[in-house]
Amino acid sequence: MSKKILVVGGVAGGATAAARVRRLDEKAEVIMFERGPHVSFSNCSLPFYLSGIVENSEKLIVMNPTVFKKRFNIEARVQHEVISIQRQQKTITVKNIGTGETYEESYDQLVLSPGASPIVPNLEGISAPHVFTVRNVVDIERLQNYIEMKDAQNIAVIGGGFIGVEVAENLKLAGRNVSLVEFANQIMMPFDHDMAQILHKKMLDQKVNLILNDGLNKITKTEIELISGKKVQADVVVLAIGVRPETKLAEEAGLKIGELGGIQVDANYRTNDPSIYAVGDAIEVYHQLLRKPTRLALAGPAQRQARAAADHIYQIPHQNKGVIGSSSIQIFDFAAASTGLNEKMALQAGIQADSVYIIAPDKVNLMPNSHPLHFKLIFEVPTGKILGAQAIGKGNADKRIDVIATLISMGGTLEDLKELELTYSPMFSTAKDVVNLAALVATNILYGRFKQVHVSDVRRLVQEKAVIIDVREENEFGNGHLKNAKNIPLSELRERMDEIPKDVPVYVHCRSAQRSYNAVMALQNSGYDNVYNISGSYLGISLYEYFEDQLTGREPIVTAYNFK
């Protein structure tokens, strides 16, 4: 007797599960229910419709019911909402949104992929017609139509995560005045605070009004008021505060909900009811590095979960390795990507961790379009196990992070990364790629071959009037330097070592920490035993300090910034 499998929800999780079932079983009866008008759409591409990068909203729709039926022989009932599950009877109650009619449908197995809904705080003005959220194609069309109809010029985006940043970017590309408000002290929380400063500067350079450490208090017709009392002009408000897993259907059916508020599933994505599976944004998953449940609203993991759930229905084994959290985003002309744990997460979890931050060319310097790539690598001490990485630059940041994600998934260490053989062409990379270089620096730190301080420590060092040696050339120093630094170019270092004290800590920097590393080693081999390399050096310091200097008006620690 053939199986009858019902799928609740489309997009990455539900549509993938339904299609996989069909590939495994041509005779199964498969019905998918989607309360929206579209079976499957490119959720992550929605913001790009606002700028015209995606010219037509119809291109966002991956599949319609007719094509789904013809291609997979799966019935997709759009604008049909599943309103209850009767587990003992193994039936669901469905509401036809168009007619209001309700009916029951039986199942052998049920796959839940309800996704997550935008968080909407209960604040004054939150229900006004010029306030929007972005979850699906209908949402993005409504937002774009309103902006065009009203010719709205001032738009406030609330929330600095993936959706908020991408909406803000695309609205700015469309020529609107955009304010981006984030309650935390940085946007893009997968990145550490030092790396986020690079993104903050990019927003500032692109004339986005970036407001941090503040939140939404109320909305009026023409402006928003923040918790601080600050008022910002806003003809349109887009809420991108975060998402909440859609668990109402599961909760009312008595399915277990995890400690983080998502549907609890086992290694095969099966709920506490053996006939019901759950995948996607609504579930809790196992974090491979933190070794505890987490929530991860990403399309890639949702698709893998859906395939695994369908496989388990047909007794096909699946090894659940958990998630590590890998993501990427384009922010104007920067690519930014991260994987695994950032340093803050690792330390909060009680993991002994350290990091290195390097700036290296993404391809051979003399090649066209060679640019600096900012790369941070986080590792466990003393094992050298790789815990995470972040990369930002105009080049292929995502490629480098994919390399690290692969190593993390396979339990790789700094030694593995140091010896990893990668492709090389001057047009694509350097012979010693950024990731290999990061591993070399990290092993030197791990094994105590030299010591470092991070860019976040430099302001304190300047204020304490520490001994800082700038080993760049004299003309570089003249174009901007730390206010109490002494300039001894690397080319003159050996002749001028007597100018450097041995009885106090000495901190050395150059432009990107490579010349200063050579200087540190030369000093150490000449009897200096309290020498530190400043990770990131002057370029990293300038990027780290700039946004906060502009935001707060504090006194800079540099005579001039250098971003080249």
C-alpha positions in Angstrom: 0.0 0.0 0.0 1.4 3.4 -1.0 2.2 6.1 1.6 0.3 9.3 2.0 2.7 12.1 3.1 1.5 15.6 3.9 3.9 18.6 4.0 3.0 21.8 5.8 4.8 24.8 4.4 6.8 25.3 1.2 10.0 27.2 0.4 13.4 25.5 1.2 12.2 23.0 3.8 8.8 21.9 2.7 9.3 21.9 -1.1 12.6 20.0 -0.7 11.1 17.4 1.5 8.2 16.8 -0.9 10.5 16.6 -3.9 12.8 14.2 -2.2 9.9 11.9 -1.2 8.8 11.8 -4.9 12.3 10.8 -6.0 12.3 8.0 -3.5 8.7 6.8 -4.1 6.8 7.3 -7.3 3.7 5.8 -5.9 3.4 7.9 -2.8 0.6 10.4 -2.5 2.2 13.7 -1.6 0.3 16.9 -0.8 1.9 20.1 0.2 0.0 22.9 2.0 1.1 26.5 1.8 -0.9 29.3 3.4 0.7 31.9 1.1 0.2 32.2 -2.7 3.5 30.7 -3.7 4.8 27.1 -3.4 8.5 28.1 -3.3 10.3 31.4 -3.6 13.8 32.7 -3.2 13.5 34.0 0.3 17.1 35.3 0.5 16.7 37.2 -2.7 13.7 39.3 -1.6 15.6 42.5 -0.6 17.2 42.7 -4.1 13.8 43.5 -5.6 13.9 46.8 -3.8 17.0 48.0 -5.8 16.1 46.5 -9.1 18.8 43.9 -9.0 15.9 41.5 -9.3 13.9 43.4 -11.9 10.6 41.5 -11.6 9.1 40.0 -8.5 7.9 37.1 -10.5 11.5 36.0 -10.8 11.6 35.5 -7.1 9.1 32.6 -7.5 11.0 29.4 -7.9 8.0 27.1 -8.5 4.2 27.4 -9.0 1.6 24.7 -8.3 1.2 23.8 -12.0 4.9 23.2 -12.6 5.2 21.4 -9.3 2.5 19.0 -10.3 3.9 18.4 -13.8 7.5 18.1 -12.7 7.1 16.1 -9.5 3.5 14.9 -9.6 2.9 16.6 -6.2 -0.2 18.5 -5.4 0.6 21.9 -4.0 -2.4 23.6 -2.4 -1.5 27.2 -2.0 -3.5 29.6 0.2 -4.5 26.6 2.3 -3.6 26.9 6.0 -3.3 23.9 8.2 -5.0 25.0 11.4 -4.8 21.8 13.6 -3.3 18.3 13.8 -5.3 15.4 15.2 -2.4 13.0 16.1 -4.5 10.1 17.3 -6.6 10.1 14.1 -3.5 11.0 12.0 -5.5 13.8 10.3 -5.0 17.5 9.8 -7.6 20.3 9.5 -7.1 22.6 6.6 -8.6 26.0 5.9 -9.0 27.3 2.3 -8.2 30.9 2.8 -10.0 31.9 -0.4 -13.4 30.3 0.5 -13.1 30.0 4.3 -14.0 26.3 3.9 -12.3 23.8 6.3 -11.8 20.1 5.7 -9.7 17.2 7.0 -6.9 15.3 5.3 -5.4 12.0 6.6 -1.7 11.2 6.6 0.8 8.3 7.2 3.6 10.8 7.7 3.5 14.5 8.3 6.4 16.9 7.6 6.2 20.4 9.3 8.0 23.3 7.7 6.2 26.3 9.0 9.2 28.6 9.1 9.6 31.6 11.3 7.7 34.9 11.4 9.1 38.4 11.9 9.1 39.7 15.5 6.7 42.7 15.8 6.9 44.6 19.1 3.9 46.0 20.8 4.7 49.7 20.4 2.8 52.8 19.5 2.2 53.2 15.8 3.4 49.6 15.0 0.2 48.9 13.1 0.3 52.0 10.8 0.0 51.4 7.1 3.6 52.6 6.5 5.1 49.9 8.7 6.3 46.7 7.0 7.9 43.3 7.6 9.7 41.2 5.0 9.0 37.5 5.0 7.7 36.5 1.5 7.1 37.8 -2.0 3.8 39.4 -1.1 5.5 41.4 1.7 8.3 42.7 -0.6 5.8 43.7 -3.3 3.7 45.6 -0.8 6.7 47.4 0.5 8.0 48.3 -2.9 4.6 49.4 -4.2 4.0 51.6 -1.2 7.5 53.3 -1.6 6.8 54.0 -5.2 3.2 55.1 -4.8 4.1 57.5 -2.0 7.6 58.3 -3.5 8.9 57.8 0.1 12.3 59.3 0.5 13.1 58.6 4.2 13.1 55.0 5.2 14.0 53.6 8.7 15.0 50.0 8.9 14.9 48.5 12.4 17.4 45.7 13.0 21.0 45.1 11.8 20.9 41.4 11.0 20.9 39.9 7.5 17.5 41.1 6.5 17.8 44.6 7.9 21.3 45.2 6.4 20.2 43.9 3.0 17.0 45.9 2.9 18.9 49.0 4.0 21.6 48.4 1.3 19.1 47.9 -1.5 16.9 50.8 -0.6 20.1 53.0 -0.5 21.0 51.6 -4.0 17.5 52.7 -5.1 18.4 56.3 -4.1 16.4 56.5 -0.8 17.6 58.1 2.4 18.0 55.2 4.8 18.5 55.0 8.6 19.5 51.7 10.1 18.7 51.3 13.8 20.3 48.5 15.8 19.8 48.0 19.6 23.2 46.3 20.0 26.6 47.9 19.7 27.1 46.5 16.2 25.4 45.1 13.1 25.8 41.5 11.9 26.2 39.6 15.1 28.0 36.6 13.5 31.0 38.9 13.3 33.1 40.0 16.2 33.0 43.7 17.2 36.4 44.4 15.7 35.4 43.0 12.3 32.0 44.7 12.4 33.8 48.1 12.5 34.8 47.5 8.9 31.1 47.1 8.0 30.1 50.1 10.1 32.6 52.3 8.1 31.2 50.9 4.9 27.7 51.9 5.9 28.9 55.4 6.9 30.8 55.8 3.5 27.6 54.9 1.7 25.6 57.6 3.6 23.5 55.2 5.5 22.5 56.8 8.8 23.7 54.0 11.1 22.4 54.2 14.7 23.7 51.7 17.3 23.0 51.1 20.9 19.4 52.4 20.5 16.0 50.9 19.8 12.6 51.7 18.5 10.2 53.4 21.0 7.3 54.6 18.9 6.2 55.4 15.3 4.4 58.4 14.0 3.4 59.3 10.4 6.6 61.1 9.6 9.2 59.8 12.0 10.3 57.3 14.5 11.3 58.0 18.1 14.0 55.9 19.7 14.5 54.8 23.3 17.1 57.5 23.7 14.6 60.1 22.7 16.2 60.7 19.4 13.8 61.3 16.4 14.5 60.1 12.9 12.5 61.1 9.8 10.7 58.1 8.3 8.0 57.9 5.7 8.4 54.1 5.7 9.5 51.8 8.6 10.7 48.3 7.9 10.9 45.9 10.9 13.8 43.4 10.8 14.2 42.9 14.5 14.4 39.1 14.2 12.2 36.1 13.7 10.3 33.8 15.9 9.8 30.1 15.1 6.2 29.3 14.0 5.4 26.7 16.6 1.7 27.3 17.3 0.5 24.3 15.2 3.0 22.0 16.8 2.3 23.3 20.4 -1.4 22.8 20.1 -0.8 19.3 18.8 1.2 18.5 21.9 4.6 18.3 20.2 7.6 19.1 22.3 9.1 22.5 22.2 12.8 23.0 23.0 14.4 25.3 25.5 15.0 27.9 22.8 11.4 28.0 21.6 11.8 25.8 18.5 10.2 22.5 17.8 12.3 19.7 19.4 13.5 17.0 17.0 15.8 14.0 17.1 18.8 13.2 14.9 16.4 12.3 12.0 14.3 15.5 12.4 11.4 13.5 13.9 9.3 15.0 16.7 8.2 13.2 19.8 5.4 11.8 17.5 7.1 9.1 15.4 4.8 10.0 12.4 5.6 13.7 12.4 8.8 15.3 11.3 9.9 19.0 11.4 12.5 20.9 9.5 13.7 24.5 8.8 13.5 27.7 10.7 10.9 26.4 13.2 13.1 23.7 14.8 16.0 23.5 17.2 19.2 21.9 15.9 22.4 20.7 17.5 25.5 23.0 17.4 28.5 20.9 16.6 30.9 23.2 18.4 28.9 24.4 21.3 27.5 20.9 21.8 24.0 22.2 22.7 20.8 23.1 20.9 20.6 26.2 18.8 18.4 27.8 16.2 19.6 28.5 12.7 17.4 30.2 10.1 19.4 29.5 6.9 18.2 27.9 3.6 21.1 25.5 3.2 20.6 23.6 6.5 16.8 23.6 5.9 17.3 21.8 2.6 19.6 19.3 4.2 17.2 18.7 7.0 14.3 18.2 4.6 16.3 15.6 2.6 17.3 13.7 5.8 13.7 13.7 7.1 12.4 12.3 3.7 15.2 9.7 3.7 14.3 8.5 7.2 10.7 8.0 6.2 12.1 5.4 3.8 14.7 3.9 6.2 17.6 5.5 4.5 20.4 6.2 7.1 21.6 9.7 7.7 24.5 11.0 9.9 23.5 14.1 11.7 26.7 16.1 12.4 25.0 19.1 13.7 25.4 22.7 12.4 28.3 25.2 12.6 26.5 28.3 11.2 28.1 29.4 7.9 26.8 32.5 6.2 27.7 35.3 3.7 26.3 38.6 2.7 27.1 41.4 0.2 27.3 44.9 1.7 27.7 47.3 -1.1 31.0 46.4 -2.7 32.1 44.2 0.2 31.7 40.5 0.5 31.4 39.4 4.2 31.3 35.8 5.4 31.6 33.9 8.6 31.5 30.4 9.9 31.6 28.6 13.2 32.1 30.5 16.4 33.2 34.1 16.7 35.6 34.9 19.5 32.9 36.3 21.7 30.8 33.2 21.4 33.7 30.9 22.1 34.8 32.8 25.3 31.2 33.0 26.5 30.9 29.2 26.1 33.9 28.7 28.4 36.1 27.6 25.5 39.8 28.6 25.8 40.2 30.5 22.5 42.4 33.0 20.8 42.4 34.6 17.4 44.5 36.2 14.7 43.5 39.0 12.4 45.4 39.4 9.2 45.1 41.7 6.2 46.5 40.2 3.0 45.9 40.7 -0.7 43.1 38.5 -2.1 45.2 38.0 -5.2 48.7 38.9 -6.4 49.2 42.6 -5.8 50.1 43.5 -9.4 46.9 41.9 -10.8 43.9 44.0 -11.7 41.3 44.3 -8.9 43.6 43.1 -6.1 42.3 44.3 -2.8 43.0 43.7 0.9 41.1 40.9 2.5 40.4 41.2 6.2 40.5 37.7 7.8 40.0 36.6 11.4 40.7 33.1 12.5 39.5 31.7 15.9 41.1 28.6 17.4 41.1 26.6 20.6 44.0 26.8 23.0 46.0 24.6 23.4 44.7 22.1 20.8 44.8 24.4 17.8 41.3 23.1 16.8 39.7 25.6 14.4 36.6 27.1 15.8 35.6 29.8 13.3 36.5 32.5 10.9 35.3 35.8 9.4 36.4 37.5 6.2 35.5 40.9 4.7 36.8 42.4 1.5 36.1 43.2 -2.2 37.4 39.8 -3.2 36.2 36.2 -2.6 35.6 36.3 1.1 33.1 33.5 0.8 35.6 31.1 -0.9 38.0 31.5 2.0 35.2 30.9 4.6 34.0 27.9 2.8 37.5 26.4 3.2 37.4 27.0 6.9 33.8 25.7 7.2 35.0 22.4 5.6 37.9 22.1 8.0 35.7 22.8 11.0 33.2 20.1 9.9 36.0 17.6 9.6 37.6 18.5 13.0 40.5 20.3 11.4 43.3 22.1 13.3 45.7 24.9 12.5 48.3 22.3 11.4 45.8 21.0 8.9 45.1 24.5 7.6 48.7 25.4 7.4 49.4 22.4 5.2 46.2 22.6 3.1 47.0 22.6 -0.6 44.8 25.1 -2.5 44.7 26.2 -6.1 46.7 29.2 -7.1 46.6 31.6 -10.0 47.7 35.3 -9.7 44.3 36.3 -10.9 42.5 34.4 -8.1 44.7 34.2 -5.1 48.3 34.3 -3.8 50.7 31.4 -3.7 50.4 31.5 0.1 46.6 32.0 0.4 45.1 34.2 3.1 43.8 31.1 4.9 47.2 29.4 4.9 48.8 32.7 6.1 46.3 32.9 8.9 47.2 29.4 10.0 50.9 30.2 10.0 50.4 33.3 12.1 48.1 31.4 14.5 50.5 28.5 15.0 53.2 31.0 15.8 50.9 32.5 18.5 49.8 29.1 19.7 53.3 27.8 20.1 54.6 31.0 21.7 57.0 32.0 19.0 55.8 35.6 19.3 53.2 37.6 21.2 50.4 39.9 19.9 47.9 42.4 20.9 44.6 43.1 19.1 43.5 46.3 17.5 40.9 46.7 20.3 43.8 47.1 22.8 45.6 49.9 21.0 43.6 52.9 22.3 44.5 51.8 25.8 48.2 51.5 24.9 48.2 55.0 23.4 46.5 56.5 26.4 49.0 54.7 28.7 51.8 56.1 26.6 53.2 52.6 25.9 56.3 52.3 23.7 55.0 51.8 20.2 57.3 51.4 17.3 56.0 52.1 13.7 58.3 50.2 11.3 56.7 51.7 8.1 58.7 53.9 5.9 59.1 57.6 6.8 56.6 58.8 4.1 54.0 56.3 5.3 54.4 57.5 8.9 54.1 61.1 7.7 50.7 60.3 6.1 49.2 59.3 9.4 50.4 57.6 12.6 49.6 56.7 16.2 50.0 59.9 18.3 52.9 58.6 20.5 54.5 56.2 18.1 58.2 56.3 17.2 59.1 55.7 13.6 61.9 53.3 13.0 61.5 51.8 9.5 62.2 48.1 9.2 65.0 48.9 6.7 66.7 50.9 9.5 65.8 48.7 12.5 69.0 46.8 13.0 71.1 50.0 13.0 68.7 51.8 15.5 67.9 49.1 18.0 69.6 51.1 20.7 66.7 53.5 20.5 64.3 50.8 21.7 64.1 50.1 25.5 64.5 46.6 26.8 63.0 47.1 30.3 59.4 47.8 29.2 56.9 46.2 26.8 57.4 47.2 23.2 54.5 47.2 20.7 55.4 47.1 17.0 53.2 47.7 14.0 53.4 48.5 10.3 50.6 48.7 7.7 49.1 45.2 7.9 51.4 43.4 10.5 53.7 41.6 8.1 56.7 43.9 8.3 56.1 44.3 12.0 56.2 40.5 12.4 59.7 40.6 10.8 60.7 43.4 13.2 59.4 41.5 16.2 61.4 38.4 15.3 64.5 40.5 14.7 64.1 42.1 18.1 63.4 38.8 19.9 66.6 37.3 18.3 68.5 40.4 19.5 67.7 40.0 23.2 64.3 41.7 23.5 61.9 39.4 25.4 58.9 41.7 25.9 57.9 42.5 22.3 54.4 42.4 20.9 53.1 42.6 17.3 50.0 44.7 16.9 47.6 42.4 14.9 46.0 44.2 12.0 48.5 47.1 12.4 47.8 50.6 11.1 45.2 49.7 8.6 43.3 47.6 11.1 43.7 50.3 13.8 42.3 53.0 11.4 39.3 50.8 10.5 38.6 49.8 14.1 38.8 53.4 15.4 37.1 55.4 12.6 33.4 54.7 13.1 33.4 55.2 16.9 35.5 58.4 16.4 32.9 59.8 14.0 29.9 58.6 16.1 31.1 59.9 19.5 33.4 62.8 18.5 36.1 61.4 20.8 39.7 62.4 20.3 41.3 60.1 17.7 44.5 58.2 18.6 45.8 58.7 15.1 47.0 61.9 13.4 45.2 60.7 10.2 43.4 57.6 9.1 44.8 55.3 6.4 42.5 53.0 4.6 44.7 51.9 1.8 
